[in-house]
Amino acid sequence: MRPSHHQKPRREKPEYDQKLIDLRRVARVVAGGRRFSFRATLVIGNRKGDVGVGVAKGVDTAASIEKAFQRAKKNLVHVPITPDGTIPHEVRGKYASAVIVMRPARSGRGLMAGGPIRAVCDLAGIQNVTAKILSRSTNRLNNAMVAVETLKKLKASRVMLATTPAVVAVSATASETK
């Protein structure tokens, strides 16, 4: 058997999963011509209710993706998810010209959403939802941003709060002290 010192160290699982939504080459016009850089739009999430979108520019793709990841971490939002893996209620959102509607779906229905909205819902940990882009916007950045803005509007229902372990523990200790 070979010695174990030649084995590669195992990489631990990252804290957040990420999905590249858009990568574009953009140009800045200067006296000598055009200077090119890359703009990355990235969605990150832990599939447990936290999701964020980051946009950054860099001289190469790797630099722009890394900067977008750091910005997405700063823009994380928490999404209330029901025990069925869906959202608590229907919600509409608008960001720039992009308009969407999200509706809860029954268990087993899956993610019925397209493009960037699907990526945002998947990385947030939502398993059953129906989403529709109502506007004619095909801008992937705006569609990802409107998905996050729409998820920010969600409010946890009283039934959901009663079944959440942390809330149940707090309410149990409060009733014992009476």
SULZINOR-V759565 format. One record per pair of residues at least 24 apart in sequence whose ideal C-beta (glycine too) atoms are under 6 Angstrom apart, sorted by the first residue. I is the first residue (numbers start at 0). J is the second residue. D is the distance in Angstrom with one decimal. If there is no record, write none. Layout:
BEGIN
I/J/D  I/J/D
END
This chain:
BEGIN
15/43/4.3  15/45/5.4  16/122/5.8  17/41/5.7  17/43/4.6  18/42/5.0  18/118/4.6  20/115/5.0  20/139/5.2  20/143/5.2  21/139/4.4  21/140/6.0  37/63/4.4  39/63/4.0  39/64/4.7  39/67/4.3  40/140/4.9  41/67/4.0  41/68/5.8  41/71/5.5  42/118/5.1  42/119/5.5  42/122/5.5  42/143/5.9  43/71/4.4  44/122/2.8  44/123/5.2  46/124/4.1  47/124/5.3  48/77/5.3  48/78/5.0  48/80/5.5  48/124/5.6  49/75/5.1  49/77/5.6  50/119/5.9  50/122/5.3  50/123/3.9  51/75/4.1  52/143/5.0  52/144/5.9  52/147/5.3  76/151/5.2  78/123/4.8  78/150/4.7  79/153/5.4  79/155/3.9  80/124/5.7  80/125/6.0  81/159/5.6  84/126/3.4  84/127/5.2  85/127/4.3  85/128/5.7  86/128/5.8  86/153/5.7  87/153/6.0  87/155/6.0  87/156/4.7  87/159/5.9  90/149/5.5  90/152/5.1  90/153/5.8  92/145/5.1  92/148/5.0  92/149/2.9  94/141/5.9  94/144/4.7  94/145/3.8  94/148/4.9  95/141/4.7  96/134/5.7  96/136/5.0  97/134/5.3  97/136/4.1  97/141/4.2  97/142/5.3  97/145/4.2  98/133/4.4  98/134/4.2  99/130/6.0  99/132/5.3  99/145/5.3  99/149/5.9  100/131/5.3  101/128/5.8  101/130/4.6  101/149/5.8  102/129/4.6  104/128/5.4  104/129/5.0  115/139/5.1  115/142/4.4  115/143/3.9  116/146/4.4  119/143/5.9  119/146/4.0
END
